[in-house]
Amino acid sequence: MADTLPREYTLPGLTEGQCSITVITGSGIDVEAGLPSF
């Protein structure tokens, strides 16, 4: 299933995305809750 998803939706992609979004926007909580951060 991971092969059919964009890298952002794989576990490493989500982890890296969360870290960068938390640092840049401080919206880590929103991302973890599944809410849009933009």
Secondary structure, DSSP 8 states (H G I E B T S, - for coil): -GGGS-GGGSHHHHHHHHHHHHHHHS-HHHHHTT----
